[in-house]
Structure formats: structure tokens, C-alpha cells
Amino acid sequence: MPKRNLAWVLVIVMIALLMWQLPQTLARRDTLFQAFGPLVDVRAQIHKRSVTEVSDDELVNGSVDAGIKWMIGHLQDPYAVYLNPREYARFQKRAEGVFGGIGIDVWIGQQGLEVLSREPHSPAVDAGLKSGDLITHIDGHPTHDVPLEEIVNNMLNGPPDTTVTLTVRTPGQLPREVTIRRALIELDVVRGFSRSAEGGWRFMLDETARIGYVRLTKFTSNVVAKTDAAIERLERDGFRGLILDLRQNTGGLLDPARDLADRFLTEGLIFETRGRRTDGREWFASREGDYPNVRVAVLIDGSTASAAEIVAGALRDNRRAAIVGERSYGKGCVQEVVRLDHGGGIKLTTAYYYLPRGECIQRTPETEATGTWGVKPDYAVVMTDAERRAWFEAWREIGREPASQPSTQPIEASPDDQEAARAQSAAERLLAVDPVLARAVEILRRQLDPATRPADAEDDALSVKRP
């Protein structure tokens, strides 16, 4: 057949396909217009008959917002969210990392918002804020009745190069106002069990058994590099066991969590995703950049969520770590942010995360029925409310800068002896009020010295063998 005739045949076929699809498209549009017809009718009747004049923009925008919110709510997905244009713009700025702060760690106590510590070279340091200062007002708003999360996210934090005015009261002095210019702050996401005299973190919790301790508060883009540095310090000090504390870690970025789990594993599945309209994907460990093959215990609680659950579950299912504490939160959903034509956006759950044993992390009616949601610990330790309060109080004191902790050691003691005494005192105090940490130390000690394990003890070592 000549090429010219073939081209005409293709054109005719395309026209036929379009004509075949057109009635279905028109029918769908007609159905849509019929469904939203009452909304248009009500708007017209309001403008025509209502005694009260109403802005058409308010009617239309309000109706759109309400309708979208109802559709999102109808999904019964607690993590699906509608963002109006203003909220979507703010979300984009946060995602791009343009929000900053003044570089302080704070705590709400009985006397108000207390400064616990300052990030080195931060705006707070330049402004003269000190550990122990009380912040009574932020931009004129009192802080005593505001939740801590609201204060940090929406009052102290904000876009870089903007200012915030604090009313500060230093014990023994009159209140003063301090205006501070915000800057990008690198979060202190990797912590030890106490601060050293120089202000850094101590990581060797048990000098005798050589057990290290690393606490991760969030999975940010730099968490793996900071954890690498902590592990290198412990390796130089000859550590034989490690406690990885993921309690109160609500997650963060997926890639750093996957990379961190990979550091502990030489092989095996880390996690997979499955969705109704998305292809399943699997992520496996590699043999590159592994941490030393020491005994590991991971601490979790009811606030351990999302990326933190992936790490804990991967290490448990690959028999690389013993999990100690309480069942995790159960947030294992893959979310996609979709921009809408009117400038807003929606966050929709498109798939769920699954652990190597095939269990879905997400807490759904189906996983609740089978009891397989979240990450279940190998060794359950449930803290009472009193124990939890004592634990929080201990962490508040541990997070203080060294200048706020006068030494109780004799003057004639050497600096090294004073540092060792402070470290031991901090470790003993923390172990005394933290039953989850104490249980993990006990497990690792038995694994590292099997001769001390009673004959009828559980086979703890089985939980941490390499796959």
C-alpha cells in the first residue's frame, strides 16, 4: 500500500477512535455537571434572593474547600490531607528547607518555657541567651498555656532572615526583650546519653562492658553522616555492644532510614511497598559501608513511627538486633503530594510499607484484627506514667549545657577523672529511672558475657545473629 494511502487510513482510524470516545467523555461530563448542579443553583439563588450580600469568591472558595475536605475525610485515612493554596505554599517552603529558627532546645516547666541548651554559633548564642533562661513571651504572646509543639513550630521557628522578639527572664535579673534574627539551624538529631564537659555528647554508656549508646530523634538528610561519626568514635574506644534508641522518634525522610538500616545489614530485605494502583517495590541491603558486627539492641515505644519503624523492623526481622520496649506507633504509609490546578494540593496515601517478614507497618482495621501492625518488641517493657515522667525529667537535665551543671567532684581531681566521674554519674542516674534502657543493657551484658547468663535464661544471643 502506498505511504500516502497508509497515512489516510491512520487518520481515519484516529477520527473513529475519537468519535467512539467522545460520547463517553460527554456523558461523564454531563453526569459531573448534574451532580454539581445543585451547588451552582444554590449559589445563584443566594445572589438573587438573599437579604445579605455575600462575596462570590467566599461562596465558591468555601464550597470548594468544604467539598474537598469531605472527600478526603471520606477516605478514612488519617494521613490524607487537603492543603489550600496558602497552606500548600507553606508546605512547599518547609519541604525545601527554607524554614529556620534561633537554635535553642526548650522545655515547658512549672515556671514557663525554659532554655535547656543552644546550638553552637547559633542566633541564640549571639543574642546572649543562656541555659536556664525563661522565655515568658514570644512576639508579645505568653508561652505558659501554649503546647510545646505549637511554640517550637509556629512561634520560635520561621523563615530564615525574619525576626522574633522574646521576653526573657534570667534568674536573679529583671525581664528583658531580645530580638533575634532567625537562621537555618542544623538539628541535633544524633545524641548520646549525656553531655561532656566540652558540650558534646558522650556515647560510651557502659565502660566496663563497652556498650555504646546512640539516640536518634529524627531521620533528616544528615542523620546517617552524624551516626557514622558517633559509631567511629565508639569503634576507636573499642565498643562491643550498641543501644540504638528510637523512642519518641516520629520518623522523617525515608532514604536516610533505609541507608541507616543498610549500615547494620550485609544482606536481606529492608522493606517493601505495595499499593492498590502502584507497583510493588523492594529494597535490599548491600555489603558496602557496614558498621562493625557488634551486639545491638534497639529501643522503641508508642511514639516510634514511620521511618524509625522501618529501621527497627528491618533489624528485628533480619535477626540483627533485639528490640526492647513497647509496640511502635504503626505509621507505615507511602504518601504522594499532588498539586491542584487552583494552587492547593492534597497528600494521599498511595501504598503501605511492609517489613521483611511480610507484616504491614500501617495500623489498619485489617492489621489490628491480626495484631501485626507496627513493630512488636522482642522484650516488652511497658513504662508506668510515673516512670515516664521521671524519664522525661532525666532527659531534660541531661540535655542541659555543662555550664548549668556545677561539678561536685573534689578540686584536686584531674580533668580526666572529673569527666569519667560525671559520665558514670549520668549513666547511673539514667539507668535508675529508665527501665527500658536498663533492660537493654542487661540483655547486651548477658550476650557479651554468656558465662554470666543463668542456665534457664532466654537465648538472647539468637536475636542478634547475622542473617
Buried (B, 14 or more C-beta within 10 A) or exposed (E): EEEEEEEEEEEEEEEEEEEEEEEEEEEEEEEEEEEEEEBEEEBEEBEEEEEEEEEEEEBEBEBBBEEBEEEBEEEEBEBBBBBBEEEBEBBBEEEEEEBBBBBBBBBBEEEBBBBBBBBEEBBBBBBEBBBBBBBBBBEEEEBEEBEEEEBBBEBBBBEBEEEBEBBBBBEEEEEEEBEBBBBEBEBBBBBBBBBBBEEEBBBBBBEEBBBBBBBBBBBBEEBBEBBBEBBEBBEEEEBBBBBBBBBBBBBBBBEBBBBBBBBBBBEBBBBBBBBEEEEEEEBEBEEEEEBEEBBBBBBBBBBBBBBBBBBBBBBBBBBBBBBBBBBBBBBBBBBEBEEBEEEBBBBBBBBBBBBBEEBBBBBBEEBEEEEBBBBBBBBEBBBEEEBBEBBEEBBBBBBBBBEBBEEEBEEEEEEEEBBBBBBEBBBEBBBEBBBBBBBBBBBBBBBBEEEEBEEEEBEBBEBBEEE
